Amino acid sequence: PRNFVLLEELDEGIQGGGGGKVSWGLENQCDSSLTYWRGTIIGPAKTKFENRIYTLRVTCGEDYPKKPPSIRFLTRINLTQVSSAGELDKSFLVNWKKEKRIKHVLTEIRNFMCEKNNAKLSQPPEGSSY
């Protein structure tokens, strides 16, 4: 079931299922294990993230989708629940359900950027990475 779910996610990502706000795909097209993914989030308008592109590494372990993927920002970001090394705190995904997908995680992170305590946070220089 893991690979079938991930193949469906890959297909949706290729077809632009993120509505231009989030995108995802395999980090390496030769990754037959479907483990390592690259996600992109376009910063939401009227926030300090606006007009910025954030790249993330999404790692889907053997227990995915029963267990959530691990998420690490590659683009530097100042966001609550993101460590100084760019790792998304596991508590962010505490309500994970096996029906959720990479698209949902990226969308939830983007929505999280809009929350009052995050939207005004000053950001590292554009283009900086971890």
Secondary structure, DSSP 8 states (H G I E B T S, - for coil): -HHHHHHHHHHHHHTTTTTTTEEEEESSTT-TT--EEEEEEE--TTSTTTT-EEEEEEE--TTTTTS--EEEESB----TTB-TTSBB-GGGGTT--TT--HHHHHHHHHHHHTSHHHHT-----TT-B-
